[in-house]
Amino acid sequence: MGDRLKVALIGCGSWGSNHARVYFELDDLCELTAVCDIDKIRAERIARKYGCKAYTDYKELISECRPEAVSICTPSSTHFEIAYDIVRKGIDTLVEKPMCTSVGDALKLVSEAERMGVVLMPGHIECFNPGVRRIKSMIDEGRLGDILMITAKRVSYWPERVGDVGIVMDTVIHDVYVFRYLLSENPYEVYALAGRLMHRFEDYVGVILRYGESIIGFIEANWMTPRKVRNLTITGSNAIVSLDYLTQEIVYENRDSIVTPIARWDEPLKIELRHFIEASLGKCKLEVTGYDGLEALKICEAILESSRMRKPIRFEG
Ligand SMILES: NC(=O)c1ccc[n+]([C@@H]2O[C@H](COP(=O)([O-])OP(=O)(O)OC[C@H]3O[C@@H](n4cnc5c(N)ncnc54)[C@H](O)[C@@H]3O)[C@@H](O)[C@H]2O)c1
């Protein structure tokens, strides 16, 4: 029990409630000591459920409970200010995606985390999706041949609580990150067209990404589809593999066969938070770093700029 990590949660809304539940379930590794939300009722509800303390001011939580690691699940536009403050206090930090809402803020956060020597992990959950991990192994083993195209579709109805950022920073960033994870490189050019129907910011977008060795990436996302669809297809010179992110089902096809490997569904958030705790305890090397979160933001900013300028944006170097 003595070496369990003392964790705390800031932001007890829709997604933060899942962080609280998972930390509670990972009780072999950590102890959820306190939660905070500016909405007292939300904080108290979660605290009662998991037997920990409730706060409405995270600074008070930090000074009274002294957690060793913190999850930040507040609205995206608040991430930088809170994460910067927590990191400066020398506390390991998991900040939900998007890590910040600008590249400038992300640069400041990453360099402060480095200076303080703390773990800073952005919540890029899809690379902890077992289906994505299986595809990564297939690519690395050469089972697809040369990668030619990588396409993702992520559509749903607008979750109205997301009011502070558009679909690129909120949603497209998942696939941007998965593409980077699978291909182990950043695009050298992006071109995007986006529009707005109900939201203050863009709520539908189509993105083309160009990678070295002539790989074409395509992402379609919108917040006007009643049924949630999240899938990924990678076309290689030898085979095609598709993934339903939600069911984690994979279909692998080549000229001779179509195979659907049977695999157990596993909760990506549980795998992600276990990894964060283990990295914080020094048991493993961090797989998703602040630097990775910064790179994802650079691509998202380029997507937004491309759609504003109506022209492709090339990355330097
Ligand atoms: N990784 C994923 O798959 C995933 C999924 C959903 C949401 N998210 C991210 O999680 C974050 C939260 O999303 P959500 O859907 O839970 O939003 P939400 O609005 O349901 O919850 C946010 C909570 O933060 C609280 N809050 C606001 N400012 C605060 C502050 N200064 N201190 C303490 N609490 C504060 C609000 O009162 C609210 O309860 C967003 O950044 C979102 O992008 C990630």
The ligand as a Tripos MOL2 file, in Angstrom:
@<TRIPOS>MOLECULE
LIG
   44    48     1     0     0
SMALL
NO_CHARGES

@<TRIPOS>ATOM
      1 N1         -9.5220   11.8250  -24.3010 N.am      1 LIG1
      2 C1        -10.7950   11.7640  -24.6060 C.2       1 LIG1
      3 O1        -11.2500   10.8480  -25.2700 O.2       1 LIG1
      4 C2        -11.7300   12.8360  -24.1000 C.ar      1 LIG1
      5 C3        -13.1080   12.5980  -24.0870 C.ar      1 LIG1
      6 C4        -13.9380   13.6130  -23.6190 C.ar      1 LIG1
      7 C5        -13.4050   14.8180  -23.1990 C.ar      1 LIG1
      8 N2        -12.0570   15.0060  -23.2330 N.ar      1 LIG1
      9 C6        -11.4800   16.2880  -22.7790 C.3       1 LIG1
     10 O2        -11.7280   16.4430  -21.3900 O.3       1 LIG1
     11 C7        -11.9670   17.8160  -21.0690 C.3       1 LIG1
     12 C8        -13.2780   17.9450  -20.3110 C.3       1 LIG1
     13 O3        -14.3390   17.5320  -21.1230 O.3       1 LIG1
     14 P1        -15.7830   17.1610  -20.5300 P.3       1 LIG1
     15 O4        -16.5360   16.5950  -21.6450 O.co2     1 LIG1
     16 O5        -15.6320   16.3880  -19.2730 O.co2     1 LIG1
     17 O6        -16.3310   18.6160  -20.1730 O.3       1 LIG1
     18 P2        -17.4060   18.9840  -19.0410 P.3       1 LIG1
     19 O7        -17.8580   20.3570  -19.3590 O.co2     1 LIG1
     20 O8        -18.4020   17.8940  -18.8940 O.co2     1 LIG1
     21 O9        -16.5240   19.0200  -17.6980 O.3       1 LIG1
     22 C9        -15.6000   20.0240  -17.3950 C.3       1 LIG1
     23 C10       -15.6810   20.2770  -15.9050 C.3       1 LIG1
     24 O10       -14.6330   21.1590  -15.5240 O.3       1 LIG1
     25 C11       -15.1470   22.0420  -14.5190 C.3       1 LIG1
     26 N3        -14.2620   23.2110  -14.4470 N.ar      1 LIG1
     27 C12       -14.1870   24.2820  -15.2730 C.ar      1 LIG1
     28 N4        -13.2080   25.1140  -14.8930 N.ar      1 LIG1
     29 C13       -12.6530   24.5770  -13.7820 C.ar      1 LIG1
     30 C14       -11.6090   24.9780  -12.9160 C.ar      1 LIG1
     31 N5        -10.9160   26.1000  -13.1170 N.pl3     1 LIG1
     32 N6        -11.3190   24.2020  -11.8340 N.ar      1 LIG1
     33 C15       -12.0110   23.0510  -11.6030 C.ar      1 LIG1
     34 N7        -13.0130   22.6270  -12.3910 N.ar      1 LIG1
     35 C16       -13.3330   23.3690  -13.4730 C.ar      1 LIG1
     36 C17       -16.5580   22.3320  -14.9710 C.3       1 LIG1
     37 O11       -17.3630   22.8190  -13.9290 O.3       1 LIG1
     38 C18       -16.9920   20.9570  -15.4700 C.3       1 LIG1
     39 O12       -17.5980   20.1750  -14.4480 O.3       1 LIG1
     40 C19       -11.9350   18.5600  -22.4100 C.3       1 LIG1
     41 O13       -10.6760   19.1460  -22.5910 O.3       1 LIG1
     42 C20       -12.1410   17.4720  -23.4630 C.3       1 LIG1
     43 O14       -11.4860   17.7630  -24.6880 O.3       1 LIG1
     44 C21       -11.2160   14.0430  -23.6580 C.ar      1 LIG1
@<TRIPOS>BOND
     1     1     2 1
     2     2     3 2
     3     2     4 1
     4     4     5 ar
     5     4    44 ar
     6     5     6 ar
     7     6     7 ar
     8     7     8 ar
     9     8     9 1
    10     8    44 ar
    11     9    10 1
    12     9    42 1
    13    10    11 1
    14    11    12 1
    15    11    40 1
    16    12    13 1
    17    13    14 1
    18    14    15 2
    19    14    16 1
    20    14    17 1
    21    17    18 1
    22    18    19 2
    23    18    20 1
    24    18    21 1
    25    21    22 1
    26    22    23 1
    27    23    24 1
    28    23    38 1
    29    24    25 1
    30    25    26 1
    31    25    36 1
    32    26    27 ar
    33    26    35 ar
    34    27    28 ar
    35    28    29 ar
    36    29    30 ar
    37    29    35 ar
    38    30    31 1
    39    30    32 ar
    40    32    33 ar
    41    33    34 ar
    42    34    35 ar
    43    36    37 1
    44    36    38 1
    45    38    39 1
    46    40    41 1
    47    40    42 1
    48    42    43 1
@<TRIPOS>SUBSTRUCTURE
     1 LIG1         1 GROUP 0 **** ****
